[in-house]
């Protein structure tokens, strides 16, 4: 893992990537929600910037982790599985994709999706609008990254009560906006 993160740090000259690589190289425990978040968010930033191979390699760091009943920890592995499945789908590769999504859906209950629909469609959007109001002309990544992470998870695992087309549109818009982050 250390070699991969060092390689990414040396080759991807983006502030968000550099910052996350430094954090991961300093400390990375698979029992820490924050450390797992750093890994999964690094993979998403690499995906945003078009480094799909590196993004999948970072996802692979979390793939061996098994669900222990702690959704705070599992959510980051869930995201890594979904992101890798997404990149494979976008590249037209079917091999291995179904296994990734089966592992995700073993620990999901699609009936609960309705409970967070309002959060996804309203609360997150209000927070993005608030960021924009307080920082006119500047793209603040926090809530956009949060929404992107969830859109990828919901789109790839399936069963979310929004059409895939809406999630795809959200993903495209958020990626475009996050590319403008300095």
C-alpha positions in Angstrom: 0.0 0.0 0.0 2.7 2.4 1.0 4.5 2.0 -2.4 1.2 2.7 -4.3 0.4 5.8 -2.3 4.0 7.1 -2.7 3.8 6.5 -6.4 0.5 8.5 -6.6 1.9 11.3 -4.5 4.9 11.5 -6.9 2.8 11.4 -10.1 -0.5 13.2 -9.4 0.2 16.9 -8.8 -3.2 17.9 -7.4 -3.6 19.5 -4.0 -6.5 17.2 -2.8 -4.6 14.1 -3.8 -1.3 15.3 -2.3 -3.0 16.1 1.0 -4.7 12.7 1.3 -1.5 10.8 0.3 0.4 12.6 3.1 -2.3 11.7 5.6 -2.4 8.0 4.5 1.4 7.7 4.5 1.5 9.2 8.0 -1.1 6.9 9.5 -3.6 4.3 8.1 -5.4 1.9 10.3 -8.2 -0.2 8.9 -9.9 0.2 12.3 -10.1 4.0 11.9 -13.1 5.6 10.2 -11.1 8.7 9.4 -8.2 6.7 7.9 -10.5 4.6 5.8 -12.3 7.8 4.7 -8.9 9.2 3.5 -8.4 6.1 1.3 -11.8 6.0 -0.2 -11.9 9.8 -0.8 -8.5 9.6 -2.4 -9.9 7.0 -4.8 -12.8 9.3 -5.7 -10.5 12.3 -6.3 -8.4 10.1 -8.6 -11.5 9.2 -10.5 -12.6 12.8 -10.7 -9.2 13.8 -12.1 -9.3 10.9 -14.7 -6.8 8.6 -13.1 -9.0 5.5 -13.3 -6.3 2.9 -13.0 -4.9 4.6 -9.9 -8.4 5.0 -8.5 -9.0 1.2 -8.9 -5.6 0.4 -7.4 -6.6 2.5 -4.3 -10.0 0.8 -4.2 -8.1 -2.5 -4.1 -6.6 -1.5 -0.8 -10.0 -1.8 0.8 -11.4 -4.7 -1.1 -10.0 -7.4 1.3 -11.8 -5.9 4.2 -14.8 -7.8 5.5 -18.0 -6.5 7.0 -17.8 -6.6 10.8 -21.2 -5.1 11.6 -19.8 -1.5 11.8 -21.4 0.5 9.1 -19.2 3.5 9.9 -16.2 1.5 8.8 -17.9 -0.5 6.1 -19.2 2.6 4.3 -15.7 3.3 3.0 -15.2 -0.2 1.7 -18.7 -0.1 0.2 -17.7 3.1 -1.6 -14.5 1.5 -2.9 -16.4 -1.5 -4.2 -19.0 0.7 -5.9 -16.3 3.0 -7.4 -14.3 0.1 -8.8 -17.5 -1.4 -10.2 -18.4 1.9 -11.8 -15.0 2.3 -13.5 -15.2 -1.3 -14.8 -18.7 -0.6 -16.2 -17.5 2.7 -17.8 -14.6 0.8 -19.4 -17.0 -1.9 -20.7 -15.4 -4.6 -18.4 -17.9 -7.0 -16.9 -15.5 -9.5 -15.3 -15.5 -9.1 -11.6 -18.1 -6.3 -11.5 -21.0 -8.5 -10.3 -18.9 -10.0 -7.5 -18.1 -6.5 -6.2 -21.7 -5.4 -6.2 -22.9 -8.7 -4.6 -20.5 -8.0 -1.7 -22.0 -4.5 -1.4 -25.6 -5.6 -1.5 -25.1 -8.4 1.0 -25.0 -5.6 3.6 -27.6 -3.2 2.3 -31.4 -3.1 2.7 -32.9 -1.2 -0.3 -36.1 -0.7 1.8 -34.1 1.8 3.9 -33.1 4.0 0.9 -36.3 5.9 1.2 -35.1 7.1 4.6 -32.2 9.1 3.2 -33.8 10.3 -0.1 -34.7 13.6 1.4 -31.2 14.0 2.8 -29.7 13.3 -0.7 -32.1 15.5 -2.7 -32.7 18.4 -0.2 -30.3 18.6 2.7 -27.1 18.1 0.7 -28.2 20.5 -2.0 -29.0 23.2 0.7 -25.5 22.7 2.1 -23.9 23.1 -1.3 -26.0 26.2 -1.9 -24.9 27.5 1.5 -21.2 26.9 0.7 -21.7 28.8 -2.6 -23.4 31.7 -0.9 -20.6 32.0 1.7 -17.8 31.6 -0.8 -19.1 33.2 -4.1 -17.0 32.3 -7.1 -15.2 29.4 -5.3 -16.1 25.7 -5.4 -16.0 24.2 -1.9 -15.5 20.5 -2.2 -16.9 19.2 1.1 -20.6 18.7 0.4 -20.1 18.1 -3.3 -17.7 15.3 -2.6 -20.2 13.9 0.0 -22.9 13.9 -2.6 -20.7 12.4 -5.3 -19.7 9.6 -3.0 -23.3 8.8 -2.3 -24.4 9.1 -5.9 -21.7 6.6 -7.0 -22.8 4.2 -4.2 -26.5 4.5 -5.0 -26.1 4.3 -8.8 -23.8 1.3 -8.9 -25.5 -0.8 -6.2 -28.9 -0.2 -7.7 -32.3 -0.1 -6.1 -32.2 3.6 -5.1 -35.5 5.4 -5.5 -34.1 7.9 -8.0 -33.7 6.9 -11.7 -30.1 6.0 -12.8 -30.3 9.0 -15.2 -30.7 11.4 -12.3 -27.8 9.9 -10.4 -25.6 9.9 -13.6 -26.5 13.6 -14.2 -25.6 14.4 -10.6 -22.3 12.5 -10.9 -21.4 14.3 -14.2 -22.2 17.7 -12.7 -20.3 17.1 -9.5 -17.2 15.8 -11.3 -17.3 18.9 -13.5 -17.5 21.2 -10.5 -14.9 19.3 -8.5 -12.4 19.6 -11.4 -12.5 23.3 -10.7 -11.3 23.0 -7.1 -7.9 24.6 -6.6 
